Amino acid sequence: MIALGTELSRRGHAVTLQTWSRWREPVEAAGMDFVAAPEYDVFPTRGRPLKPYEAVVRAARETVPVVEATRPEVVVADILTLAPALAGEICGVPVATLIPHVQPSSPQGFPPYSLGARLPRTPFGRAGWRAISGVIDRGLRLGRDELNESRRRLGLAPLQRYHGGQSSELVLVATLPQLEYPREWMAHEHVVGPLLWEPPFGEVSLPPGDAPLVLVAPSTSQDLDHRLLKASLAGLGDLPIRVIATWNRRPLNEEIAVPANTRLVEWLSYAKTMPLCDAVVCHAGHGTVVRALASGCAVVAVPAAGDMNENAARVDWAGVGVRVPRRFTTASALRLAVARALWDHRIHERVEELARWSSNHDGPAKAADLVEQLAAR
């Protein structure tokens, strides 16, 4: 969202970004106006949490005055933040949906999103996924009914279609098209490329030498015991490579042995570091994966939870890296995976293709073009 807002602001548009208060400084530094988004507990806590759709109704009502005050030509809402989309609809403003990863809605014959299963390669495999379509449809109907109840409470008409959280006017899919399975796209859906942004950070010195450089970039929210970091340092020390690794400002509860070929740091800039690397070991968060691929790095994906499983499956399917199941997060498995990622020429050829595509396609610019077109209708 900050990447898109920055591009729209650069073009001279008045942009208001509503998000959590901790992002106020970078939002305003990029030339946008900041509005704090409502923040509620929607997961189990010691107190009484709001149910997800209860929070949506409450937040939508609180967001309507923001839309009325700013009087925008377009509201762009993250797929996970329904409140501003509903507020925009209440106010009669065109609404676009930003999906900051691959398209999660799956046609029949596709595996369910985030399961981590690859696209089937045979009629038998497709038939297997179609066989469970009834179960998936029941879940989609439940989601539609829950959303329609929220819409009723907000005075909006019900929707008959599934995936009602996605706009019917404009959907921006902010991923690499090479990570999307072949499918029929609707006219209002556009794969624009990654919208990359990160907080500014200084330089970090790299391990000396000219051997291949591998970045170990764990998730900032998963793997609290640093299993991936520990296994990487233990497994990569005897390879003829250099390693730069970060613990991403999450406490290290024990001392970790750092091999001679490795530099371990608290934090680093992916934008500055990845273009210097040959491979990235990560938990397969979407932002890390597409940043690595756009920088020309092969990916060793060790998914921890949620959409990381999907992203790892797409890396494997696209041939741009190596997927390591979480249960195999060991020194020996990571040593083999990194060696293959570095020295398999087929992976390198595919990664180079994606890096060339990225250098010739500006995701924020494409997304901004489409938002401007929606505003001009």
N, C-alpha and C positions, 0 to 999 in steps of 0.2 A: 504494500500500500504506500509506503514512503517512497519507493522508487517511482511508482506511477504518479503520485502527487508531486514529486520533485520535477518530473518531466512536464506535467501540466502547468505548474507554477513557472517553470522556465519559459514556457510559451506565452506567458502573460496572463494566464487565467487566474482568477481568485479562487484559491483552493482552501477548503476547511477540512482538516482531518480529525475525526473523532476516534480516539483510542484511549488506552489506559494512560494514567498520568505519568508513568515512568518514561514515556516516549516523548514528553512535551519538548524537551530541549532539542533533540534532532529534528523534530517536525518543524519547529519555529526556525531553526537554523537553515532549513531548506526553503524558507520563504512562504510557508503555509501558516494559516491560522490554526490554532489548536483548540479543541473542545474535549473535555474529559468525558469518557464513556462511562455509563453506569457499570459498577463492578459489584457482582453479587456472588455468594457461594451457591453453586449449583451441584456440588458433589458432597458426599457425606462429611459432616463435620460434627463437632461436639454439640453445637447448637442445631437449630432446625434449618436445614438448607432449603432453598427454593428448588422446586422441580424445574428441569430445563425449560419447558414451555411456559411455566409460570413466570420464570425470569424473563423470557422473551416478551411476554405481554407487558410486564411492568417496565422493562427497558424501552420497548417501543413507545409506550405512552410518554416516557420521559424524554424520548428523542424527537417526538413530533415538534415541540417548541424550537428545537435546534434547527430543524428543517424549515420551519416557518420563518425563523429569524434570518437564516442565511439565504433563503430563496434560491436554491441551486437550480441549474438547468438539468443536472443529472446527479443521482445518488449512486455511488459505487460501493457495494457492500461485499465484504468477505463472505464466502460460502458458509462459514461457521457463525457469522454474526447476522442473525435474521432481523434483529430489532431495527437497524437503520433501513433495511430493505422494506419492512412493513411500514415504517414511518414515512418513507418516501411514497409508498403506494397510497397511504392515507391522505397525504398532501397532494396527490396527483402529479408527482414528479417521476419522470422516467427512471427506471432502476436497472443498473447493470450488476452482474455478479462476477466477482474475481475469485477464481479457483487457484490457490497458490501451490498447486501440485497437479498430478495427472487427473483427468476427468474421472470422478468416482462412480458415476452411473454406468452400469454394465449391461450391454445387450444380452439377449438370450444366447447361451452357448459360451459365454465368458465366465471365468471364475468370479465369485463375489469379490468386490474391492477390499483390500487390506488383508485378505486371507494369505497372500504370499504365494499363490499358485500361479504358474505361468499359463499363458494362452495355450489351449490345447492344439496339438499338431495333427490330429487325426479325426475322422468322423466319429469314431468311438468316444474319443475324449470330449468332443462337443456334445454328443448325445448324453454323456454322463452329467455334464453341467446343466443341460436342459432338463434332465430328470428331477433336479432339485429346484426347478424354477418356481414350483408351487410354494415351497417354503419361503423362498425369497420374496415372492409376490405378497405373501401374508405379511411379512415384515414391512414391505413398501406400503401396503394398505394401512397398516397401523400407523406408520409415520405420517401418511397423508391425513388420516383422521385426526391425529393429535395436532398437526399443523392447522387443519381446518377449524378445530375447536378454538385455537388461539386466534385465528382470523375472525371467527364469529364474535369472540369477546372484544375484538377491536373494531367491529362493524364492517368487516370486509367479507366479500362473497367467497364461498368455498371453491376450491380447485378440484377438478376431476383428474388431472394428470398427477403422475408420481413426480418426485423430485421437485416439489413446489418451492423449495428453498432456492432454486435456480431461476434466474430471470428468464422470461420468454422474449425479452427485447434484445439483450446482449449478454453473452457469457464469454469472459476472458479466461482462457486456460493457460496459466503461466508456467508452462513446462517446455521441454524440448520435444518437437514433434516426433523425433526418433524414439522417444520413450512411450509413445502412444500406440496401442494396438490398432491395427487397421479396423476401421469402423465407418459407418455412415454418419457424417456430421450434419447437424441442422444448420440452416442458413445463418442463424444468429450466434452460433458457437464458433469461436476462433482460438486456435492454438497460437499464441503470440510470441512464445519464447519466455525464458525465465525473466522475472523482475527482480534483479539482484540489488541488494542494499545491505550494508553492515555499518555498525557504529565505527567512527574513525578510531584508529589505533596506530601507534608508532611502529618503527622498524624492529625486527627481531633478528639477531645474528644467527646464521645457519652453521651447521657442522662444516668444518673445512674440507676441501677436496673437490673433486669433480665426478665422483661416483653418482649413480642414480639417487635421487632424493625422494624419500617417502615421507608423507605427512600422516601422522596418527591424530585424527580429529574426532574424539568421542562426542557423544551427545551432551548438551548442556542440561538435560532434564532426566535422562535415563542412566541405568548402570551405575548406581550410587556407590558400589564397591570397586569401581574402576577395573572391572574384569577385563574389558577389551584393552585398556591401556597396559595393564600388567602383562597380559599374554603377548601383546605386541612387542614390548620391550624385551621380554624373555626370549621371544622367537626370532627377532630380527637382528640381534647383536652380532651373529656370526655370518651374516650375508655381506657380500661386497657392495654395500650401499651406505648411504647416509640417511639418518632418521631425525626428523624434527617432530616432537610430540608435545601435546598440551593437555593439561588437566582441566582446562576451562573453568578455572576459579571455583571448583568444587573441592571441598576439603579432602586431602590425602590423609587417611587415618593411620597410615603406616609408611615407613620409609620404603621407597621403590628403588631397586638397583638399576642404575642407568649405564648401559654399555658404552664403550669407548666411541662408537660410531653415532651416538645419539645425543641430542640436546633436548632436554625437557624444560618446558616453560609454562608459566601460569596461563598465558593468553597470547593470541597472535591474530593478525589480520589474514583472513583467507584470501581477500582480494590481492594482497601483496605477496603472499607466500605461495599460493597454489600455482601461479604461472611459472614458478621456478621448480616445481615438483614434477615427478614422473608418475606417481601413484598416490592415492589417498586411501587410508584405512579409516572407516567410519561406521557409524550405526545406521547409515542410509536415511537420515533425515533428508527431505527433498531439497532444501536449500543447499546443504553440503554436497549432495550428489550432483546437482546441476551446475553449481559453481566449479566443482572439480572437472566435470566434463567440458564445460565452456573454456576452462583453462588448459585443456589438453592432457588431463590426468586420467589414467585408468583408475577404476574404483574397486576396492575390496570392501564389500558390503556385508556387515554383520548385524542384521536387524535386531532391535531390542523389543519394540512394541508397535502396535498401531500401524500407521501407514508406512512405517519403515519396512515391513514385510513386503508390501506392494512395490515400493521403490527398489528393493533388492531384487525382486522378481523381474522388474523391467530392465535393470542393469544386466542381469543374466540373459534375458531374452534378446536384448539389443546387442549383445556381444561386446560390451564396453567395460567389462570387469569380471570379477569373481564373487559369487555369493557364498558366504559361509554361514550355515545355520547356527543359531545362538548356542545350541548345545555343544558345538564344536569350537567354542572360543578358547582354544588352547595355543600354546606356543608353537607346536609342530604344525597345526592346521594353518595358522596365520603365516608361518614361514613358507609353506607350500603355496598358499594363495597369493602372497605378495610376489614370489618368484614367477608364478604364472602371469600375473598382471603386468609385470615388468618385461618379461621376455617372450611372451606369446605374440607373434607378429600380427595375428588376426585381430587380437584385441587392440593393438596399436593402430592398425589401419582404420578400424571403426571409430576409435577415439579421435583420431586426426580428422575424420569426416565431420564429426560433431563439433569439434573445435573450429573448423573452417566455417561450418554453418553459423555458429554463434558469432564469429567475427564479422559476418556479413548481414546479421539480423539483429536489430535493436529492439528487444522486447518492450521496454517502456515506451519507445517511440511508436511502435505498432499499436500498443494498447491505448496510448493517448489519441492516436488517429481515430480509433474506433469510438472512443468516448466522445470526441468532438463530433463525429458523424451522428451519434445518438442525440447529442444536444441540439444539433441543427435540424432534426426532423420536424 
